[in-house]
Amino acid sequence: MTTSYSVSGFWRGVVIATVVAGTLDILSAFLFDMLVKGTPVGVLNGIAAAALPQVDMGGMGDMGDIASAALGLIVHFAIMFVMVAVYFTFAARTRLLNHHVWISGIGYGLILWGVMYWGMLPWRFPTLFPILDPQEVAMQLFSHIVLVGLPIALIARRAARWHAAEW
């Protein structure tokens, strides 16, 4: 079974979900990092360093930190775009995802958390990940389920109803 996304509705939904989920996710990362005396620039520098090993997280000076942070923000939203596009692609082909939006959103958030925290981050930073502290895991799960998976699923369901005339 397929869902009837219009082409414009599909891409409009992908862009909106990327901005919403990406913004919620990065704001939660800023908040959680500030709780342990981190900074938003530090979070973004870490994202840049995860994507591009040649990015030096220290000793670059203020301009280097800002440039690295900008790169980190771009990388963050690029990754979120891929996450959203994958979900939308499956939702366009499987009516079940849009019919059971709460279950599929929670499930997708769990999948994203698993891929990120048990796959990508340990592969890139094997001495730092996985983090097994229960409070840290709870914050990670909250962000990936409530702030990423559910918004993506809810926006995907709504986007299935958008047609070219509404764009």
mmCIF file of the C-alpha atoms, coordinates in Angstrom:
data_MODEL
# 
_entry.id   MODEL 
# 
loop_
_atom_site.group_PDB 
_atom_site.id 
_atom_site.type_symbol 
_atom_site.label_atom_id 
_atom_site.label_alt_id 
_atom_site.label_comp_id 
_atom_site.label_asym_id 
_atom_site.label_entity_id 
_atom_site.label_seq_id 
_atom_site.pdbx_PDB_ins_code 
_atom_site.Cartn_x 
_atom_site.Cartn_y 
_atom_site.Cartn_z 
_atom_site.occupancy 
_atom_site.B_iso_or_equiv 
_atom_site.pdbx_formal_charge 
_atom_site.auth_seq_id 
_atom_site.auth_comp_id 
_atom_site.auth_asym_id 
_atom_site.auth_atom_id 
_atom_site.pdbx_PDB_model_num 
ATOM 1   C CA . MET A 1 1   ? 0.000  0.000  0.000  1.00 0.00 ? 1   MET A CA 1 
ATOM 2   C CA . THR A 1 2   ? 1.188  3.508  -0.741 1.00 0.00 ? 2   THR A CA 1 
ATOM 3   C CA . THR A 1 3   ? 0.307  6.932  0.540  1.00 0.00 ? 3   THR A CA 1 
ATOM 4   C CA . SER A 1 4   ? -0.682 9.665  -1.867 1.00 0.00 ? 4   SER A CA 1 
ATOM 5   C CA . TYR A 1 5   ? 1.946  12.347 -1.340 1.00 0.00 ? 5   TYR A CA 1 
ATOM 6   C CA . SER A 1 6   ? 2.096  15.000 -4.013 1.00 0.00 ? 6   SER A CA 1 
ATOM 7   C CA . VAL A 1 7   ? 5.651  15.808 -5.063 1.00 0.00 ? 7   VAL A CA 1 
ATOM 8   C CA . SER A 1 8   ? 5.368  19.321 -3.653 1.00 0.00 ? 8   SER A CA 1 
ATOM 9   C CA . GLY A 1 9   ? 3.721  18.038 -0.464 1.00 0.00 ? 9   GLY A CA 1 
ATOM 10  C CA . PHE A 1 10  ? 6.485  15.487 0.007  1.00 0.00 ? 10  PHE A CA 1 
ATOM 11  C CA . TRP A 1 11  ? 9.321  18.017 -0.324 1.00 0.00 ? 11  TRP A CA 1 
ATOM 12  C CA . ARG A 1 12  ? 7.490  20.725 1.593  1.00 0.00 ? 12  ARG A CA 1 
ATOM 13  C CA . GLY A 1 13  ? 7.012  18.230 4.413  1.00 0.00 ? 13  GLY A CA 1 
ATOM 14  C CA . VAL A 1 14  ? 10.662 17.159 4.307  1.00 0.00 ? 14  VAL A CA 1 
ATOM 15  C CA . VAL A 1 15  ? 11.838 20.763 4.581  1.00 0.00 ? 15  VAL A CA 1 
ATOM 16  C CA . ILE A 1 16  ? 9.414  21.628 7.389  1.00 0.00 ? 16  ILE A CA 1 
ATOM 17  C CA . ALA A 1 17  ? 10.191 18.445 9.341  1.00 0.00 ? 17  ALA A CA 1 
ATOM 18  C CA . THR A 1 18  ? 13.918 19.029 8.904  1.00 0.00 ? 18  THR A CA 1 
ATOM 19  C CA . VAL A 1 19  ? 13.654 22.558 10.307 1.00 0.00 ? 19  VAL A CA 1 
ATOM 20  C CA . VAL A 1 20  ? 11.336 21.565 13.180 1.00 0.00 ? 20  VAL A CA 1 
ATOM 21  C CA . ALA A 1 21  ? 13.079 18.350 14.275 1.00 0.00 ? 21  ALA A CA 1 
ATOM 22  C CA . GLY A 1 22  ? 16.543 19.777 13.600 1.00 0.00 ? 22  GLY A CA 1 
ATOM 23  C CA . THR A 1 23  ? 15.841 22.878 15.675 1.00 0.00 ? 23  THR A CA 1 
ATOM 24  C CA . LEU A 1 24  ? 14.286 20.943 18.567 1.00 0.00 ? 24  LEU A CA 1 
ATOM 25  C CA . ASP A 1 25  ? 17.150 18.452 18.555 1.00 0.00 ? 25  ASP A CA 1 
ATOM 26  C CA . ILE A 1 26  ? 19.947 21.017 18.508 1.00 0.00 ? 26  ILE A CA 1 
ATOM 27  C CA . LEU A 1 27  ? 18.257 23.133 21.187 1.00 0.00 ? 27  LEU A CA 1 
ATOM 28  C CA . SER A 1 28  ? 17.986 20.064 23.423 1.00 0.00 ? 28  SER A CA 1 
ATOM 29  C CA . ALA A 1 29  ? 21.667 19.310 22.805 1.00 0.00 ? 29  ALA A CA 1 
ATOM 30  C CA . PHE A 1 30  ? 22.538 22.894 23.801 1.00 0.00 ? 30  PHE A CA 1 
ATOM 31  C CA . LEU A 1 31  ? 20.416 22.654 26.967 1.00 0.00 ? 31  LEU A CA 1 
ATOM 32  C CA . PHE A 1 32  ? 21.723 19.249 28.034 1.00 0.00 ? 32  PHE A CA 1 
ATOM 33  C CA . ASP A 1 33  ? 25.317 20.309 27.394 1.00 0.00 ? 33  ASP A CA 1 
ATOM 34  C CA . MET A 1 34  ? 24.877 23.573 29.320 1.00 0.00 ? 34  MET A CA 1 
ATOM 35  C CA . LEU A 1 35  ? 23.641 21.531 32.305 1.00 0.00 ? 35  LEU A CA 1 
ATOM 36  C CA . VAL A 1 36  ? 27.169 20.095 32.523 1.00 0.00 ? 36  VAL A CA 1 
ATOM 37  C CA . LYS A 1 37  ? 28.882 23.457 31.895 1.00 0.00 ? 37  LYS A CA 1 
ATOM 38  C CA . GLY A 1 38  ? 29.163 23.072 28.122 1.00 0.00 ? 38  GLY A CA 1 
ATOM 39  C CA . THR A 1 39  ? 28.351 25.681 25.497 1.00 0.00 ? 39  THR A CA 1 
ATOM 40  C CA . PRO A 1 40  ? 26.353 25.719 22.260 1.00 0.00 ? 40  PRO A CA 1 
ATOM 41  C CA . VAL A 1 41  ? 29.558 26.503 20.343 1.00 0.00 ? 41  VAL A CA 1 
ATOM 42  C CA . GLY A 1 42  ? 31.167 23.445 21.932 1.00 0.00 ? 42  GLY A CA 1 
ATOM 43  C CA . VAL A 1 43  ? 28.238 21.262 20.848 1.00 0.00 ? 43  VAL A CA 1 
ATOM 44  C CA . LEU A 1 44  ? 28.453 22.532 17.276 1.00 0.00 ? 44  LEU A CA 1 
ATOM 45  C CA . ASN A 1 45  ? 32.247 22.145 17.219 1.00 0.00 ? 45  ASN A CA 1 
ATOM 46  C CA . GLY A 1 46  ? 31.781 18.537 18.343 1.00 0.00 ? 46  GLY A CA 1 
ATOM 47  C CA . ILE A 1 47  ? 29.344 17.905 15.481 1.00 0.00 ? 47  ILE A CA 1 
ATOM 48  C CA . ALA A 1 48  ? 31.812 19.395 13.009 1.00 0.00 ? 48  ALA A CA 1 
ATOM 49  C CA . ALA A 1 49  ? 34.635 17.267 14.426 1.00 0.00 ? 49  ALA A CA 1 
ATOM 50  C CA . ALA A 1 50  ? 32.477 14.131 14.234 1.00 0.00 ? 50  ALA A CA 1 
ATOM 51  C CA . ALA A 1 51  ? 31.804 14.714 10.553 1.00 0.00 ? 51  ALA A CA 1 
ATOM 52  C CA . LEU A 1 52  ? 35.235 15.996 9.566  1.00 0.00 ? 52  LEU A CA 1 
ATOM 53  C CA . PRO A 1 53  ? 38.133 14.616 11.609 1.00 0.00 ? 53  PRO A CA 1 
ATOM 54  C CA . GLN A 1 54  ? 40.451 17.351 10.359 1.00 0.00 ? 54  GLN A CA 1 
ATOM 55  C CA . VAL A 1 55  ? 38.411 19.978 12.240 1.00 0.00 ? 55  VAL A CA 1 
ATOM 56  C CA . ASP A 1 56  ? 40.412 20.842 15.347 1.00 0.00 ? 56  ASP A CA 1 
ATOM 57  C CA . MET A 1 57  ? 38.097 21.443 18.312 1.00 0.00 ? 57  MET A CA 1 
ATOM 58  C CA . GLY A 1 58  ? 40.633 23.434 20.275 1.00 0.00 ? 58  GLY A CA 1 
ATOM 59  C CA . GLY A 1 59  ? 43.176 26.135 19.745 1.00 0.00 ? 59  GLY A CA 1 
ATOM 60  C CA . MET A 1 60  ? 41.553 27.658 16.678 1.00 0.00 ? 60  MET A CA 1 
ATOM 61  C CA . GLY A 1 61  ? 40.786 30.976 18.314 1.00 0.00 ? 61  GLY A CA 1 
ATOM 62  C CA . ASP A 1 62  ? 37.409 32.684 18.318 1.00 0.00 ? 62  ASP A CA 1 
ATOM 63  C CA . MET A 1 63  ? 37.037 32.899 14.537 1.00 0.00 ? 63  MET A CA 1 
ATOM 64  C CA . GLY A 1 64  ? 38.011 29.250 14.131 1.00 0.00 ? 64  GLY A CA 1 
ATOM 65  C CA . ASP A 1 65  ? 35.523 28.221 16.789 1.00 0.00 ? 65  ASP A CA 1 
ATOM 66  C CA . ILE A 1 66  ? 32.762 30.226 15.110 1.00 0.00 ? 66  ILE A CA 1 
ATOM 67  C CA . ALA A 1 67  ? 33.601 28.825 11.660 1.00 0.00 ? 67  ALA A CA 1 
ATOM 68  C CA . SER A 1 68  ? 33.709 25.308 13.076 1.00 0.00 ? 68  SER A CA 1 
ATOM 69  C CA . ALA A 1 69  ? 30.402 25.911 14.883 1.00 0.00 ? 69  ALA A CA 1 
ATOM 70  C CA . ALA A 1 70  ? 28.799 27.129 11.642 1.00 0.00 ? 70  ALA A CA 1 
ATOM 71  C CA . LEU A 1 71  ? 30.064 24.006 9.912  1.00 0.00 ? 71  LEU A CA 1 
ATOM 72  C CA . GLY A 1 72  ? 28.655 21.906 12.758 1.00 0.00 ? 72  GLY A CA 1 
ATOM 73  C CA . LEU A 1 73  ? 25.239 23.526 12.350 1.00 0.00 ? 73  LEU A CA 1 
ATOM 74  C CA . ILE A 1 74  ? 25.261 22.827 8.611  1.00 0.00 ? 74  ILE A CA 1 
ATOM 75  C CA . VAL A 1 75  ? 26.298 19.216 9.223  1.00 0.00 ? 75  VAL A CA 1 
ATOM 76  C CA . HIS A 1 76  ? 23.590 18.818 11.880 1.00 0.00 ? 76  HIS A CA 1 
ATOM 77  C CA . PHE A 1 77  ? 20.830 19.984 9.546  1.00 0.00 ? 77  PHE A CA 1 
ATOM 78  C CA . ALA A 1 78  ? 22.237 17.934 6.643  1.00 0.00 ? 78  ALA A CA 1 
ATOM 79  C CA . ILE A 1 79  ? 22.086 14.797 8.786  1.00 0.00 ? 79  ILE A CA 1 
ATOM 80  C CA . MET A 1 80  ? 18.567 15.700 9.921  1.00 0.00 ? 80  MET A CA 1 
ATOM 81  C CA . PHE A 1 81  ? 17.533 16.221 6.286  1.00 0.00 ? 81  PHE A CA 1 
ATOM 82  C CA . VAL A 1 82  ? 18.656 12.669 5.480  1.00 0.00 ? 82  VAL A CA 1 
ATOM 83  C CA . MET A 1 83  ? 16.851 11.274 8.540  1.00 0.00 ? 83  MET A CA 1 
ATOM 84  C CA . VAL A 1 84  ? 13.655 13.056 7.529  1.00 0.00 ? 84  VAL A CA 1 
ATOM 85  C CA . ALA A 1 85  ? 13.908 12.106 3.847  1.00 0.00 ? 85  ALA A CA 1 
ATOM 86  C CA . VAL A 1 86  ? 14.359 8.434  4.777  1.00 0.00 ? 86  VAL A CA 1 
ATOM 87  C CA . TYR A 1 87  ? 11.247 8.481  6.969  1.00 0.00 ? 87  TYR A CA 1 
ATOM 88  C CA . PHE A 1 88  ? 9.189  10.312 4.348  1.00 0.00 ? 88  PHE A CA 1 
ATOM 89  C CA . THR A 1 89  ? 10.306 7.848  1.677  1.00 0.00 ? 89  THR A CA 1 
ATOM 90  C CA . PHE A 1 90  ? 9.117  4.917  3.766  1.00 0.00 ? 90  PHE A CA 1 
ATOM 91  C CA . ALA A 1 91  ? 5.937  6.746  4.771  1.00 0.00 ? 91  ALA A CA 1 
ATOM 92  C CA . ALA A 1 92  ? 5.150  7.395  1.096  1.00 0.00 ? 92  ALA A CA 1 
ATOM 93  C CA . ARG A 1 93  ? 5.394  3.659  0.420  1.00 0.00 ? 93  ARG A CA 1 
ATOM 94  C CA . THR A 1 94  ? 3.805  2.290  3.595  1.00 0.00 ? 94  THR A CA 1 
ATOM 95  C CA . ARG A 1 95  ? 0.397  3.586  4.630  1.00 0.00 ? 95  ARG A CA 1 
ATOM 96  C CA . LEU A 1 96  ? 0.849  1.956  8.035  1.00 0.00 ? 96  LEU A CA 1 
ATOM 97  C CA . LEU A 1 97  ? 3.409  4.588  9.116  1.00 0.00 ? 97  LEU A CA 1 
ATOM 98  C CA . ASN A 1 98  ? 0.968  7.455  8.609  1.00 0.00 ? 98  ASN A CA 1 
ATOM 99  C CA . HIS A 1 99  ? -1.934 5.463  10.053 1.00 0.00 ? 99  HIS A CA 1 
ATOM 100 C CA . HIS A 1 100 ? -0.132 4.627  13.329 1.00 0.00 ? 100 HIS A CA 1 
ATOM 101 C CA . VAL A 1 101 ? 1.793  7.875  13.625 1.00 0.00 ? 101 VAL A CA 1 
ATOM 102 C CA . TRP A 1 102 ? 2.513  7.721  17.366 1.00 0.00 ? 102 TRP A CA 1 
ATOM 103 C CA . ILE A 1 103 ? 3.906  4.197  17.236 1.00 0.00 ? 103 ILE A CA 1 
ATOM 104 C CA . SER A 1 104 ? 5.897  4.873  14.080 1.00 0.00 ? 104 SER A CA 1 
ATOM 105 C CA . GLY A 1 105 ? 7.283  8.158  15.488 1.00 0.00 ? 105 GLY A CA 1 
ATOM 106 C CA . ILE A 1 106 ? 8.403  6.488  18.704 1.00 0.00 ? 106 ILE A CA 1 
ATOM 107 C CA . GLY A 1 107 ? 9.836  3.579  16.746 1.00 0.00 ? 107 GLY A CA 1 
ATOM 108 C CA . TYR A 1 108 ? 11.706 5.849  14.358 1.00 0.00 ? 108 TYR A CA 1 
ATOM 109 C CA . GLY A 1 109 ? 13.100 7.868  17.262 1.00 0.00 ? 109 GLY A CA 1 
ATOM 110 C CA . LEU A 1 110 ? 14.374 4.633  18.818 1.00 0.00 ? 110 LEU A CA 1 
ATOM 111 C CA . ILE A 1 111 ? 15.918 3.543  15.517 1.00 0.00 ? 111 ILE A CA 1 
ATOM 112 C CA . LEU A 1 112 ? 17.655 6.912  15.103 1.00 0.00 ? 112 LEU A CA 1 
ATOM 113 C CA . TRP A 1 113 ? 18.940 6.766  18.676 1.00 0.00 ? 113 TRP A CA 1 
ATOM 114 C CA . GLY A 1 114 ? 20.273 3.254  18.115 1.00 0.00 ? 114 GLY A CA 1 
ATOM 115 C CA . VAL A 1 115 ? 22.005 4.172  14.877 1.00 0.00 ? 115 VAL A CA 1 
ATOM 116 C CA . MET A 1 116 ? 23.512 7.330  16.361 1.00 0.00 ? 116 MET A CA 1 
ATOM 117 C CA . TYR A 1 117 ? 24.551 6.131  19.822 1.00 0.00 ? 117 TYR A CA 1 
ATOM 118 C CA . TRP A 1 118 ? 25.364 2.487  19.101 1.00 0.00 ? 118 TRP A CA 1 
ATOM 119 C CA . GLY A 1 119 ? 26.650 2.865  15.554 1.00 0.00 ? 119 GLY A CA 1 
ATOM 120 C CA . MET A 1 120 ? 27.914 6.203  14.313 1.00 0.00 ? 120 MET A CA 1 
ATOM 121 C CA . LEU A 1 121 ? 29.266 7.822  17.486 1.00 0.00 ? 121 LEU A CA 1 
ATOM 122 C CA . PRO A 1 122 ? 31.112 4.716  18.779 1.00 0.00 ? 122 PRO A CA 1 
ATOM 123 C CA . TRP A 1 123 ? 32.557 4.227  15.299 1.00 0.00 ? 123 TRP A CA 1 
ATOM 124 C CA . ARG A 1 124 ? 33.768 7.844  15.145 1.00 0.00 ? 124 ARG A CA 1 
ATOM 125 C CA . PHE A 1 125 ? 34.693 8.273  18.837 1.00 0.00 ? 125 PHE A CA 1 
ATOM 126 C CA . PRO A 1 126 ? 35.372 4.753  20.186 1.00 0.00 ? 126 PRO A CA 1 
ATOM 127 C CA . THR A 1 127 ? 36.888 5.988  23.458 1.00 0.00 ? 127 THR A CA 1 
ATOM 128 C CA . LEU A 1 128 ? 33.887 8.207  24.294 1.00 0.00 ? 128 LEU A CA 1 
ATOM 129 C CA . PHE A 1 129 ? 30.874 6.149  23.217 1.00 0.00 ? 129 PHE A CA 1 
ATOM 130 C CA . PRO A 1 130 ? 28.631 4.452  24.058 1.00 0.00 ? 130 PRO A CA 1 
ATOM 131 C CA . ILE A 1 131 ? 27.651 6.386  27.168 1.00 0.00 ? 131 ILE A CA 1 
ATOM 132 C CA . LEU A 1 132 ? 25.787 4.120  29.570 1.00 0.00 ? 132 LEU A CA 1 
ATOM 133 C CA . ASP A 1 133 ? 24.888 6.611  32.320 1.00 0.00 ? 133 ASP A CA 1 
ATOM 134 C CA . PRO A 1 134 ? 21.103 6.187  32.873 1.00 0.00 ? 134 PRO A CA 1 
ATOM 135 C CA . GLN A 1 135 ? 20.450 9.941  33.040 1.00 0.00 ? 135 GLN A CA 1 
ATOM 136 C CA . GLU A 1 136 ? 22.402 10.537 29.821 1.00 0.00 ? 136 GLU A CA 1 
ATOM 137 C CA . VAL A 1 137 ? 20.583 7.700  28.054 1.00 0.00 ? 137 VAL A CA 1 
ATOM 138 C CA . ALA A 1 138 ? 17.223 9.099  29.230 1.00 0.00 ? 138 ALA A CA 1 
ATOM 139 C CA . MET A 1 139 ? 18.073 12.536 27.815 1.00 0.00 ? 139 MET A CA 1 
ATOM 140 C CA . GLN A 1 140 ? 19.211 10.978 24.528 1.00 0.00 ? 140 GLN A CA 1 
ATOM 141 C CA . LEU A 1 141 ? 16.025 8.923  24.243 1.00 0.00 ? 141 LEU A CA 1 
ATOM 142 C CA . PHE A 1 142 ? 13.833 11.918 25.084 1.00 0.00 ? 142 PHE A CA 1 
ATOM 143 C CA . SER A 1 143 ? 15.478 13.979 22.358 1.00 0.00 ? 143 SER A CA 1 
ATOM 144 C CA . HIS A 1 144 ? 15.355 11.271 19.706 1.00 0.00 ? 144 HIS A CA 1 
ATOM 145 C CA . ILE A 1 145 ? 11.802 10.101 20.433 1.00 0.00 ? 145 ILE A CA 1 
ATOM 146 C CA . VAL A 1 146 ? 9.929  13.244 21.523 1.00 0.00 ? 146 VAL A CA 1 
ATOM 147 C CA . LEU A 1 147 ? 11.864 15.943 19.675 1.00 0.00 ? 147 LEU A CA 1 
ATOM 148 C CA . VAL A 1 148 ? 12.868 14.083 16.491 1.00 0.00 ? 148 VAL A CA 1 
ATOM 149 C CA . GLY A 1 149 ? 10.893 10.884 15.799 1.00 0.00 ? 149 GLY A CA 1 
ATOM 150 C CA . LEU A 1 150 ? 7.426  12.126 16.744 1.00 0.00 ? 150 LEU A CA 1 
ATOM 151 C CA . PRO A 1 151 ? 7.639  15.514 14.971 1.00 0.00 ? 151 PRO A CA 1 
ATOM 152 C CA . ILE A 1 152 ? 8.903  13.828 11.802 1.00 0.00 ? 152 ILE A CA 1 
ATOM 153 C CA . ALA A 1 153 ? 6.056  11.286 11.898 1.00 0.00 ? 153 ALA A CA 1 
ATOM 154 C CA . LEU A 1 154 ? 3.388  13.893 12.658 1.00 0.00 ? 154 LEU A CA 1 
ATOM 155 C CA . ILE A 1 155 ? 4.566  16.224 9.901  1.00 0.00 ? 155 ILE A CA 1 
ATOM 156 C CA . ALA A 1 156 ? 4.801  13.299 7.455  1.00 0.00 ? 156 ALA A CA 1 
ATOM 157 C CA . ARG A 1 157 ? 1.169  12.381 8.148  1.00 0.00 ? 157 ARG A CA 1 
ATOM 158 C CA . ARG A 1 158 ? 0.094  15.976 7.625  1.00 0.00 ? 158 ARG A CA 1 
ATOM 159 C CA . ALA A 1 159 ? 2.197  16.299 4.453  1.00 0.00 ? 159 ALA A CA 1 
ATOM 160 C CA . ALA A 1 160 ? 0.412  13.294 2.943  1.00 0.00 ? 160 ALA A CA 1 
ATOM 161 C CA . ARG A 1 161 ? -2.679 15.515 2.754  1.00 0.00 ? 161 ARG A CA 1 
ATOM 162 C CA . TRP A 1 162 ? -0.967 18.463 1.075  1.00 0.00 ? 162 TRP A CA 1 
ATOM 163 C CA . HIS A 1 163 ? -1.464 18.901 -2.621 1.00 0.00 ? 163 HIS A CA 1 
ATOM 164 C CA . ALA A 1 164 ? 0.104  21.227 -5.176 1.00 0.00 ? 164 ALA A CA 1 
ATOM 165 C CA . ALA A 1 165 ? -2.735 23.763 -4.879 1.00 0.00 ? 165 ALA A CA 1 
ATOM 166 C CA . GLU A 1 166 ? -2.014 24.208 -1.155 1.00 0.00 ? 166 GLU A CA 1 
ATOM 167 C CA . TRP A 1 167 ? 1.678  24.944 -1.693 1.00 0.00 ? 167 TRP A CA 1 
# 
